[in-house]
Amino acid sequence: MRQVQQYQIPRQGELTIIVTDSGLGGVGVAAEVYRVLKIQGPYSQARIIYYNALFDERSGYNILKSMPQKTAIFDTALHGMLPYRPDVIVLASNTLSVLYPRTAFSQSAGIPVVGLIDLGVNHVLSRIHASPNSAVILFATPVTVREGAFRSQLRRHILDDTRIIEHACPGLEYAIGDGDRATILRLIDQYVAEALQRVPAGISHLFGSLHCTHFGYYQREFTEAFQRQSAEPAEVLNPSTEMANVFTADDCPVVENPDIRIEFVSKVKFHPDGIASLLPYITTIAADVATAFQHYQHKPDLF
C-alpha cells in the first residue's frame, strides 16, 4: 500500500484535505480519514472538507451520456475547491477518478491527488494472488465499467482474463443516496445473481469487490446475497477503506491529541432518508463526524 510520502503530501505539521465524491458515497471515506488522523496521524492539525461534487439533485455523472460534458462539470467542481486551499484532494469515487485525468485541472493544479483506482487495484491483487484458483467480480457503476480502468490494470498482473468479471450496477448508487432500502436490497440481489452467471467453471473461491464508495455501506448485504446464491465460498472486499492509510507514515511519530476538524459542503441538498440511513454507519466510526454530517453546509453556488 502506498504511504503518504509517495503522494508528495506534507508529512507533518498542518494539513487541509478535501475528500470528494458525487453524493454520499465518500462520506464513509471522510469519516475513516478523520478517525485515522485522530489516532494514527502525524499531523498536529488537520482540516477535512467533504466536498460534494454532485451538480444536480435530479441527475449525476453516471446519467450524463457525453464524456466531455461529465469532464467539464467535474473540472468546474475541482476549480471550486481551490478557495479552500487544499494540500491534497482525495477522489473518493471511482467515477471521478476515471474523469480526473481528462480535466484541465489535472494538468495545472499542482496539488497531490489520491485516486481510488490504484488503491482498489492493489487491494484486489493482494487478495486474489493469495488464492490462485479464485475469481473477482468487480461491482461498479456503468461509467466505471465502460472505462475499464480496473480491468485494464488488473490484466497486467492476472494472466487469466476470465478471473476478472466486471459487472455494472445501474441505479444502485442513487438508491443508496436516497436511502431506499427496499430498492437497494432488490438491486444487490439482482446484480449478485447476474454476476454469478458469468463466473467460469472450476473456480473454488470468489471475491466480490465493491468499486463504488456508495456500495461499501452495504458490504454486509452483498455478503449475505452471495451466501444465499453462491455455491462457492465468497468474500466481499471494500477497497475504499484503504484510502485513509495514505495519511500514515511509518517514519513519522504519531501526534497525541491532534486538532482534527471536519466539515461537509454541498451544492445540492442531501436526501434526508439518505442521511438517516448512513448515520448509524458513520457514528460507529466517529460520533463527531456524524454530527458534522447532519449539519452540512448547503451552498448552491459551491461551483
N, C-alpha and C positions, 0 to 999 in steps of 0.2 A: 504493500500500500504506500502510495506517495505521502510524504510528510510535508509539513508546512514549508520547509526550506526549498523544496523542489518547485514550488509555485511562486517563488520570489515574493512571498508575503513577509512583512516585517515580523521578526521572531520574538520580540519582547516589547514592553512598553505599552502604548495605547494603540487601539485598532478600531476602525469603523468597518463593519461588514454589512453588505447588502445581500440578503437572500431573496431570490425572486422566483416566482412561478406564475402561471396564469390561472389563478383561482386559489383553492385551499390546499392543494397537494403539498406544497413546500412548507406549510406551517409546521408540520412534524419535523422537518429538517431544521428549521429555525429553532425549534424547541430543543433539539438534540445539540445544536451548536451552543446554545445558552447553557445547557447542562454540562457539557464537556468543558467549556471555558470556566465555569464555576468551580469545578473540582479537579481538572487536569491541565488547565491552560497556563501558558507562560506570560499572560498579559495582566498588567495591574489594572487596566481599564479597557473596557470594550463596549461599543455601542452596536447593537444588532438591529437593523431595519429590515423588516419583512415588507417587500415592495411587490404588491400585486400587479403584474403586467397585463392582466385581463383588460381589454379595451371596451367591452360592451357586455352587459348582463345577458343579452339575448343571443350572443354569438361567442366565438372563440377561435383560436388559431387553427384548430383541427376542423372547424366548419368551413373556413375560407378555402376556396378552390385554388387560388392563384398564389404560387410561391413568392413572386415579387411583392404581392400585397401583404402577405404574412411578414416577410422580411422588413418591409418598410414600416409597418406598425411596430414591430419589436424594436427596430432601430430608434424610433421615436421614444419608446419607453426607456431604452438604455440611456439616451441623452437626458431624459427626465430624471435619471438617478444622480447626475453629476452635482446638482446643488447640495446633495448630502455628503459630498466629498469622501466617497468610499475608498478604503485602502485595498479592498478586494470585493469582487462580486461572485456570489455563488449561484450558479444556474441550477436550481433545484427542480429541474424539469427536463425530461428527455426531448420534448418538442422544442423547447427554447435552446437546448444545447445543439440541436440539429440546425436551427436557424442562425445561431450566433455567428459562425464563420462567414456567412453571407452578408452580414450587416456592414455598413460603412463604419460604425462604431468600433468594430473589431480591428479595423485597420489603423486606427489612430488614437485610441483611448489611452494606451499605456498603463492600464490598470490590470493587475492579475485577475484572471477569471478562472474559476474552478467549475468545470462542466461535469455532468453526471455520466456521460457515456464512457469515458475512460475508467472511471471508478467502477461503474457497473460491469464492464468487461472484465476487469481484474477480479472482481468479486466472484463472477461466474466461473472464470478459469480456475480460481483457487479451489473450487468445489468439484468441478467436473473432471479435472486432472486426477483427483484423488479417487475417482470412481470410473475406471476405464470403460466399463460396459454400461454407460449411462447416456442419457439424452437430456437436453434442456429445452423447455418451452418458454419462449420469451413473450410474455403478455405485455402489450404496449398499445399506444394509440395508433390510429391509422396512419398519421403523418410519420411517426417513428418507424413503422413497418415499411412504408413506401420508400423512405430514405435509405433503409437498410444499413444504417451506420453500425449497429450492434453486430449484425450478421457478418458484415464485411470484415470487421476487426476480429471477431471470433474465428473466422475461417483461416486467419493467418496462423492460428495455433491449434485448430482442431481439423485434422485432415479429412475425417469422415463427415461430409456436409449433412448427411441425414440425421446426425445427432443434434443439429440446431434447428429448432422449429419456431419460427416467428408467427405469432397469432395476434391479429388486430382485435381490439375490443371497443368498437364504436359505441358511444353513448355512455360508457361506464364512468368516465371521469366526471361527466356532467351530473349523472345521478348521484354520485358521491358528493359533489359540490352542493347539490340541493338537499342532501340528507334523506333521499327517498330510499329507505332501507329495503322495502319490498322489491323495488326495481333492481337495486344493487344485487341482492341475493339471487334474483332470477337471472340476471346477466352473468354473474360469476358462474353459476351452474351451467348456463348455456355455453359460455366460452371455454370452460374446462372440458365439457363434453365434446365440443367441436375439436379442440386441440388434441385430445386423446385419440381421436380417429386418425390423426396424422402421424402418430408415433410408430416408427418402424418395428417390425418383429424382432425379437431377440434382445430387446433392451431389458436389463434387470433392475435399473434404478432410474427414477425420473426426478428432475429438478424443475420446478416452476419458478421462473424469475420475474418479478414484478417491475417492469420498466416504465412505470408511470408513478410519480410520487403519490398521486391520489390512491392508487391501488394498495399502497403499503398499509393504509389504515385497516384494510380488510385482509391482512395476511392470514389470520386465523380462519376466516371464512373460505379463502382459497384452499387452505389446507384441508378443511372439512369437506369441501367439494371433491378434492382428489380422493380422500378416504372413502367417500361414497361411491365414486365412479371408476377408480383405477384398481386394476388387479396387481400392479407393480407398486413397490414402495415409492413414495414421493415425498420430496422436501421442498417447501416453498421458501424462496430467498427474497429478501428486500434490500437490494443494493443501496438504496438511498440512505440507509442507516450508517453507511460508511463515510458520508460526506463530512461529518463533524470531525473525523480523525485527522483531516488535513490541518487542523489548528492545534495539533500536539507536536512537540519536538522533544526527542529523547535527550538531546544535549542541552536543553534549557530547563532551568529549575521551575517547578510549579509554584505559582504565586498563591499565597494563602490570603483568603478573604478579599478576592478581587472585586472591583466595582464593575459589574456586568449589567447592562441595561438593554431592554428590548422594546421595540415598538412596531406597530403594524400600520401600514398606509395602503390605501386602495383607491383607484379611480372609480370603481363601481362598488355598489353595496354588496356585502356578503349576504348570502341567503341565510335567514335566521335558523332554519332547520339544519343547514349545513354546519353552522357554528355549534349548535346544540349537539349534533351527532359527533363532533370531534372533541368537544370539551373533556369527556372522560379520558380519552386517549392522551390529550395534551397535559391534563392535570397529573397523570401518573409520571410524566417526565419532569415537569416543573410547574408548581402552582402559580408562580409569578408570571410565567408565560401565558397560562390560561387566563389570568386576569387582564393582561395587556391585550390579548387576542379579543376578549369580549369588549374592550374599549378601543377598538381600532379606529383610526382616523379616516373618514371618508373624504377624499379630495378629488372632486370631479375634474379639476384642472391639473391633476398629477402629471399627465403627459398628453 
